Amino acid sequence: MNLYEITQDFNELLDLLSQAQETNDQEQISLIESALEISQDNFKDKATNYVKFIRSEEVSLIAIDEEIKRLTALKKSKVSKIDNLEARLSNSMQSIGLDKYDLGLFKLSFRKSTSVEVLDIELLSDDFKRIKTTVDADKIAIKKAIESGVTVEGASLKTSQSLQIK
């Protein structure tokens, strides 16, 4: 039985119990209460299995995060090593005056490129500037204001419940 079915059965039993209490049918009430206990046990078992699975997935997420950190560090190390080796090779070729070199399997050469270096953005005319604006709500300030009694147009506090597993 899945959690949805257990919940449905439990709610149906509660409705039946309410009806039996209205008619004061003690035999029916006793049977329904026994069925409710079984339903509660089923819920307890299913909820325990859910929590075990949730915990297992949380542990997996921690392991994944650690692996991402490890791989990111490994990537950074390899990129740094490649940059260092390319710089050494470039410096070596420049120091002995080589613009090109054919290694048979590989060919080394320099190519010229041009890039813009902005020295002081304030000195540029507006024609050469891009303005990016982003608007984001300061939720911490809004919460403090509302909690202190200030009415904030366009915002309100929302109370919700989240499941806590200890």
C-alpha positions, 0 to 999 in steps of 0.5 A: 500500500502506498502513502496516498492509499494509506492516507485515503483509508485513514480518512475514510475510517475517520468518516466512518468513525464519526458516523458510528459515533453519531449513531452510538453503535459501540460495536461498529466504533470498536471495529473502526478504532481497531482498523484505525490502529492498523492504519496508523501502524501502516502509516508509521511503517511507510513514513519510516521507510520514507525518512530512511530513503530521504536520509539516504538521498541526503547522504548521496547529495553530500557525496555528490557535492564533495565529488564536484568540489574534488573534480573542480579542484582537479580541473583548476589544477589541470588548467593551471598546469596547461597555462603554465606549460603554454607560457613556458613554451611561448617564452622559450620560443620568443627568447630564441626568436622563433615565430613558427616551428614545425614539430612534425606531429604538431606545429607551433606559431604565434598569431596576433590578436587585438583586444580592448583594454579599458583604462578608466570607464569614467572617461568613456563617452556614453556611446561606449558604455553599457548599463545593466540594471537589475532590481531585486527585493531586499526580503530581509529588510521587508520582513523586518519592516513588516514585523515591526508594524510597517505596511509594505505595499507589494509584499506580505509575510507568508507563513508555511510549514515545512517538514522537519526530520530529526 
